[in-house]
Structures are given as structure tokens and as C-alpha cells.
Amino acid sequence: MKIYDPFRKRWFEEEIKLPINVRAEALIATFPFVDLHTHVRLNGGEDYFSLSRAAIAGGFLRLVIQPNTSPPLDDVDVLQEHERLARGKDVRYHWAVSLFGNLEPDGKKVVAYSTDGFRYDHVSLDDALSRKRKKAVIFDHSQVHELEGIFYKGASLLGASRPISNEAIAMVRTVLTGVENGFERFHIQHLSTKLAVETLDYLRKYAYVTCEVTPHHLFFSWQDVKNADFKINPPLGSEEDRRALISAVKDGIINVLATDHAPHSEKPSDFMEAPFGTSNIEMAFSVFYTVLEDLELVVDKLTVEPLKILNLQEKFTGQDLVVIDPEMEWIVDAGSLFTKGKNCVFNGVKLKGKVLGVRKSGKWIYWDGEFLESEVPA
């Protein structure tokens, strides 16, 4: 089987014993994926058991959970409960804690601050930044919340009142206010506009700024919106924005591919009532590969690059593997996903490339829709 080691940028061939007899010539093995941007719901929604299964089916063995849970990840008791619920799962979990709460990152389990999921203005942002003793990396959901709007201006959609400049202005506000308060590292989440991409060059003069893009912002534009599952934050941009994001990934301007997996068991059909977010962790690799058509690029930005942002050292040993069929074409069926979130914008979409199997610590735990090692739900 062909194997790609993203840490050494090296291809080689090796015989790998698969859990079933299949032709391995067309398959590729590589290091399991890392997602810097994942949401868990609890309280009857997506829990650590269902999220772990969905992540593994998508080829992910390491996730960073965002803090907008209920209750939010902003104090020790809540964090300890998340750690308890995640214990014993095959996926390795880290957490980003609320920038506006009382916790600070330790660089191991808690890897970052995050603004994701919280409404804030410049006053509350400056106050939170000034109170933090540990100047760790900030994951920023860049949004000027004072300006409402479900979709960007220019889209022929209900609620299209958010200025296209909203994201870029919020990026500048967070980074420059953070620098003024002693912070040096920032990670901008889910870029959605050409203007935001262009703003990165300016901000990188003042701080170490990395960024990510999601499957849905690379695959869709606002012209593709057809139901409430497409209510996403930040909104889908124009076709020009989508092309700019693709170019920024290929040119190395965007560092990381991330999912922003935001599961909801069911969304109301009314756009105004529906929550933001889409489920996508199970088909994220396939979307990225379908759009970018470059396996090495996709794997690098799902493994090496996110680990750099987390300051985590890994190497390819072959004990942990994800096996991919790069030529397989398949159609997403939201009803058959392992996630509890059936709110999937890719439902019915034909994609190329599919995760077939996952091996952890030398043991196959998943193959082609079947889990080979059973976990006990928490």
C-alpha cells in the first residue's frame, strides 16, 4: 500500500494487514487527522460518544472542542465534567476555553482561549484580554456582533444585512487589541470572505496570525443556499469569495483545514428560528479533496499544520493510520451519519475520496462503516 508521511513529506510503500481482504493497490494510508474546531452539545444532543464515532468515521483522532457548550467551558467544574465524559474514547480531546471566563490554557489539555459562540463588543473584549495572565493563543470567531444579519449583503436571501466587511473588521479588532494587551499568537477561525484573506497580510506585520477554512466555505457560495441547514456563521460568501478562499489554501495563506462541526439533531425550516451550524466531520476530508484535488495539501493541512498551532510534536510511526480510497465517489446521506447532527449541507452531494479505515495504537478500530472496537457510551 502507498503511504504518505506528512511530517517528512515522504511517500513509500509497505504491506499493511487490513481487517478484511481488499485490493490495497488503490488505497493510501497516512496519519490520522486533527481538527482545531469542533462543537459538542451534550444535554441530549451530540455527546462525546456520538462525536467520537463521527470523528473516527471521518478519519479524525484528535479534536479541539470549542467553549460554547451549555454550560459554557469557562470554569473548572465544567471542564472537569467534559474531561470525565471524554475519558476512555478513542479520540484524543483538547479544549479551548472561553476568553471571557475564569480558566486559562495549560498547553496540554486546554490549548487555547476562544471567542467562539459568545457575543461580545470591543469593551468586553478589551476587558477580557486585560485580565488574562497567561498570554496563550486566541482562537477568534471574528464577528462584529453589534451588526446583525444572517447572510452577507449582496445575497438575495432573507436576512442578508451583515456587511461583507464585518469579518475583516473583527479580525483587526481582536488582533490589535490583543497585541496591545500582550498577546502574540492568534488563530482566526472559519474565514469566509476575500476581504478577510487580504486582511491577513496586514495583521501578520504585528503578530503571529494563523487561520483556517471550513469544508462548506470552500464548497458552497450564497447562491447554493436552499434550506435552513445552510444557516451558518459566518455566512457563505459570494462565488468570488469562495474562489479566493481556495486560492488562499493553495498559496499557503490559509494554514489549516478545519471542520467547524456544529451538530443539531434537527433544525426548524424557518431561517430566523433555526440555529447556526452544519454537521460535516464525517465527510470533511472528502469535501476538501473534492475541491482542492491535491492529496498531500489536504493531508498536510489536516495533520502537520494544526499540530504546529497546538505546539504538539508528533511523528509518523504507522501505529496510527487512516486509510483512504482517493478514487471512490460517493453520495452523502445525512440520515446514515454517526453524528446526532443530521443538519448537513452536504446531504445528497456527490464527493470524491473516502475514508475507509482507522487504526489506533496498532489496532483497527473502524473499517468501511463498521466499528471494530466497541466503546461504552458515557
HELIX and SHEET records of a PDB file:
HELIX    1   1 TYR A   48  ALA A   57  1                                  10    
HELIX    2   2 VAL A   76  ALA A   86  1                                  11    
HELIX    3   3 HIS A  122  ARG A  131  1                                  10    
HELIX    4   4 ASN A  166  GLU A  180  1                                  15    
HELIX    5   5 LYS A  194  LEU A  203  1                                  10    
HELIX    6   6 PRO A  215  PHE A  219  1                                   5    
HELIX    7   7 TRP A  222  ASP A  224  5                                   3    
HELIX    8   8 ALA A  228  PHE A  230  5                                   3    
HELIX    9   9 GLU A  239  LYS A  250  1                                  12    
HELIX   10  10 ALA A  284  LEU A  292  1                                   9    
HELIX   11  11 LEU A  295  LEU A  302  1                                   8    
HELIX   12  12 VAL A  304  ILE A  309  1                                   6    
HELIX   13  13 ALA A  334  SER A  336  5                                   3    
SHEET    1   A 7 ARG A  10  GLU A  13  0                                        
SHEET    2   A 7 LYS A   2  ASP A   5 -1                                        
SHEET    3   A 7 ILE A  28  THR A  30  1                                        
SHEET    4   A 7 LEU A 321  ILE A 331 -1                                        
SHEET    5   A 7 LYS A 350  LYS A 360 -1                                        
SHEET    6   A 7 LYS A 363  TRP A 367 -1                                        
SHEET    7   A 7 GLU A 370  PHE A 371 -1                                        
SHEET    1   B 8 PHE A  33  THR A  38  0                                        
SHEET    2   B 8 PHE A  60  ILE A  65  1                                        
SHEET    3   B 8 ARG A  92  SER A  98  1                                        
SHEET    4   B 8 VAL A 110  SER A 114  1                                        
SHEET    5   B 8 ILE A 138  ASP A 140  1                                        
SHEET    6   B 8 ARG A 185  ILE A 188  1                                        
SHEET    7   B 8 TYR A 208  VAL A 213  1                                        
SHEET    8   B 8 VAL A 256  LEU A 257  1                                        
SHEET    1   C 2 PHE A 151  TYR A 152  0                                        
SHEET    2   C 2 ALA A 160  ARG A 162  1                                        
END                                                                             
